[in-house]
Amino acid sequence: MVILSRSLDISKNELARYFTSFLNSTFRLWLAEVRFVASLPVPICTAFSN
């Protein structure tokens, strides 16, 4: 979370408050969900295939 807060130029505490208040989550849970979604296979759209 330190790297993210530095890159966004906000304090770690403010970022933690954002996760708990607006996302109803913690940084670790949010990051785990992002990683999980990124690991899912991309759905194949057959509407544009020949």
N, C-alpha and C positions, 0 to 999 in steps of 0.2 A: 504494500500500500504506500510505502514511502516513495517509491519511484513514480507511481501514479500521481500522488499529491504534489510532488515536485514538478512533474511535467505539466500539471494543471495550474501550478502556482497557487495552491491553497494549502492550508494546514492539514495535517493528518487527522486532527480532531474534527475539523469541519467536514472532511470527506467521510469520516466514520458516521457523523450525524446524518449526512445525506443518505448513506446506505440504510441506516436504521429507520429514519423518518420517512423517506420517500419510496424506498424499494422494499421496506420491511424485510431486510436481509442483512447479512454481514458481508464484508469484503470477500472473505474466504468462500462463502456459499455462492455469492455472485460469480466469482471467478471460476468456481467448479462448474456452474451452469454454463458459463460461456465456453469453457473447454469441452464440456459434454456436447453442446450443440454443434461446436466446430468439428467434433469427431464423427458426427452423423453423416451418412452418405448423402450426397446431393441427389434430390429426386430427378428422375429423367423425365423431361417434358417431351412427349411423343407428338404433340400437336404440330411441331415444326419439322418433323422428320419426314423423309421421303419414303 
